[in-house]
């Protein structure tokens, strides 16, 4: 009986692997836009365009990894930028697109990793006393349109979880999301990269303008550790 159960489970696992969604067609090319140029995901029905993103950023987005909780990357994984053009099923959601991106990372970048738990100092994002000062998207089914720059996160239809992931990447450390906010939002966060400059508000002030605030504490966290990866193979 145990033998039969093992066979059934193996077949079920193989079927699940075979039915995992993948891009119908995808190209990966080196981007020449530069690290300070805008980057992000631009999904439309049947298509996903990704611009000027490093492998580290692609992994963080595909696996929803908080910044500071991804280790084992080498210099080129942070420095080199890539553009992706992919054909998707017409009714795919952004989460579906990220699952398909995982398959692409495994195939084109030969990405391998494991997970482990470590004690980490984490920032905590909370809603301020006055509540959030940015609107929920009127159309919660609309595709996300997001612009990501070193001093900006803005767009429409942004899932709040994705906003947290991008903000972590901008700040360079992990965030615990204790806002209780879910769904998609239209928002614009703009701040100075160097808090001593006069080019804009600090990130703390900019978050406060959106009705959000930061705190910190020690907390156990799951870390994704890169075992190996390669520059992408030909398209």
N, C-alpha and C positions, 0 to 999 in steps of 0.2 A: 504493500500500500504506500509506504514512504517513497518507494522508487517511482510509482505512478504519479504521486503528487509532485515529485521533483521534475518529472518530464513535463507535466502540465504547466508548472510554474516557469520552466525554461522556455516552453513554447509561447506562453503569455508574454514573457519578457522580450523574446525575439520579435513578436508581433508588435509590441509597443515600440520597440526600436525602429521597426520598419515603417510604422505609421507616424512617427514623429515628423512634424512639418519641416520642410526645407524650401529654400528659395528655388523657384523654377529655373532661373538663370541669374548669375551674379558675376560682376567683375570687381576686382580689387586693384586699384592703382595707387602709386605713390603720389601724394599731394604736394604741390609746390607753393601752396598759399602762405606757409610760414606759421609759426606757433602763435603769433598775435592776431592772426586773422580769425574771423568767425568760424564756428564749427557747429555741428549738430545733426539731428535726424529730421528728415523732411519726408514723411510718409504721405502718399496719395493712394487712392484705390488702385490696386494692382501693381504698386511700385514703392520702393523704399530707396531714398537717396541719403547717403551719409557723407558728410564733407569734413575733411581736415581733422580727423581724429586719430590719436595714437592707439596702439594696441592696448595699453593700459586703460584708456578711456572706453574702448570697445568692450573689454572684459567687464569693467565696472558696470556699464550699461546693460550688457547682455545678461549678467548674473546678479544684477542689483546689489553690487558689492559696495559697501561704504568706503570712502577714502580713508586710508590708514589701516584698512583691514584686507589689503591686497599686498602680498609680499612676494619676493622672488623674481621680480622683473629686472631686466638688464637695461643698459643705457638706450639701446635702439628702440626698445618697447615704449619708452617715454618720449624719445626725441623724434622718431620718424612718424609722419602723418600719412593717413590713407583716405582715399575716397572710395565709396562703394555705391554701385548701381545694381539694384536687385529687382527682379520681377517676383511679385508676391500674389497669392490667391486674392481675388478681388475683395473678399469680405474679411480679410485678416485684420485683427486688432493690433495695436502697438505691442501688446504682450506677446501675441503670436509672432510678430516680426522679431522680437528679441529672442524667442525660442529658436527661430530660423537662423538668427545671427550666431547663436551658440554652435549650431551645426557647421556654419561657414568657418568659424574660428577653429574648430577641430580639423576641418578638411584643409583649409588654405594655409593656416598658420601652424598646423600640427600641435595645437595647444593641449597640454596635459597639466593637471593640477590636483591637489587634495585639500581638504579642510581640516582645521584643528581649532581648539578653543584656547584663548589667552586672556589674561587680565589686562584691560586697557583703560587709559584715561579717555573719557568720552565727553564730548560737548552735548548738551541737551537743548533742543529747540522747543520752545513753548509759546503759546498764544499770550500776548500782553493783556493787560486789564481791559482795554477797550475793544478787544476782539480783533479778528483779521480785518484789514482795510483793503482787501482786494476781492473782486467778485468771483463767484463760481461761474464757470462757463455756462451760457444759456443752453447750448447744445452739448450734452454730456457724451454724445456718441461721435462728435466730430473728431477727426484726426488731429493729433498734436502738431502744432507749428511752434518751434522753439529756436531762439537765437542764443548762442552761448559764446561769450567773449571773456577775456580775463577779468573784466570788471562789470560784466553784465549777464543776467539771465532774464530773458523776457520772451513773451509769446502768448499764444492762446491755446486753450484746450490742454494745458499742461497737467498731467496726473501729479498730484502732490507728492507721491512717492518718488517720481522722477525728478521733481524739483529738489527734493532732499538729496538725491544721489548727485545731481549736478552741483549743488551748493557745497557738498562735502569735497568734491573734486576741486572747486575753486578755493576753499579754505585750507585744504590739505590735511584735514583730520576728520575722524568719523563723528556722526551726529546721531543721537537718539531722538527720534521723532515722538514727542509727547504733546503734540498740538491737538491730536484727535481729529485732524482734518483729513477727509477722504474725498475722492472724486477729482474732477478737473477744474482748473482755475485759469483766469486771464490775469497775468501779473507782470510787473517789470521791476527787477531789482538791479540797481546801478550804484556802484560805489567805487572809491579810490583803491587801487591796488596797494599803494603805500599810504598808510594812515597819517604819515607826517606831511604829506603833500596837500595842496589846496585844490586838487583837481576834482574833488567830490567828497561826499560823506563817507565815513568809515562804514565797514560792513555792519557793525552793530547799530549805527544810526540808521542805515538804509533798511535794515530789518525792522527796527522800531517804527519806521515810517509805514511799513506794511502791517504793523500790529503784531510783530513777533519779537521774541527775545531769546538770548543764549545764556545757558548756565553750564556747569561741568560737574562730573563725578567719575569715580572708578566703577567699572562694570566688566563682567566677563563678556567676551564677544567672540563670535566665530570668524576665523581668519581664513581667507583663500590663499593658498600658497602655490605659486607657479613652479611646476617641476621642470617643464621645458616648453619652448616655442621656437618657431623658425620664421624667417621672413616669408611672406606669402609666395606660394607657387604660382605658376602661370595661370591665366584665366581660362 
